[in-house]
Amino acid sequence: MAKQWHQLEKLDHKALKKLQAEREKQKLVAQKAEEQKRIMIVGGIVLSVVIIIIAFGIMISKRSKELAFKEEREKLYISSVIEKVGNPEFRKAGLWEPVKDNMQFSEDCSFRTNESDSVTVQLQLNNLIKALGNTEMIVVRPFLAEKENKVEKEAAELVRGEVTVTIDLDGRDLLEIIAAGVTISGKSGLFKILYNQDKDYGEVVVKNGLVEVKSQTDEPVKVSGFYKVVFSSRKVQQPVQASVIQYDWR
């Protein structure tokens, strides 16, 4: 009988040890699972923070690029008065005012001169338009490419009087001047446009380079150095030789 009790005790002891071992194993498994859960939570938080930081950085970078693009674009609209003689005047939307030294503007701007005045405007691509005496002209805000900071066209309108135009290498083929509905495109070189509004009579005189003159109805007329064309609001005539020394090229 004693032997049987001893065997039972021995079996109970083994079962208890096995149970304890199982419990320890379960405890370790639970601890390990809890630790993995904590690691996953911490990892998830860290990953979320990293994603937020990256997204914020991308947003800041995008906004910085957009701001830099906009600032650079605004600079491309600027034209400058580089020389004035006498008392030329300008206006944007209001009354006429005296032209200021080293004046800059970035929207459509009108200029007018009296007999002894002149004013020279430098456009964004270094093309020059000089208004001589008794002249009125409008310098138009440059036309830019839609998706890049690039000048696609520069423009002006001669209302009356006389302008001397110098085309820079950077601005070739990009400047158009309207007079009496006629479009004068400066391809290269140095040329003049004269227009008498009262008589509806104009001339384009080319000292050197190439200019294209086009009415609203006719084919373009090309004018090269030492030639000129006569135009009106209705017609552009064919080029004829010109005595360029008769004109003021200063």
Order of alpha helices (4+ residues) and beta strands (2+ residues): alpha-beta-beta-beta-beta-beta-beta-beta-beta-beta-beta-beta-beta-beta-beta-beta
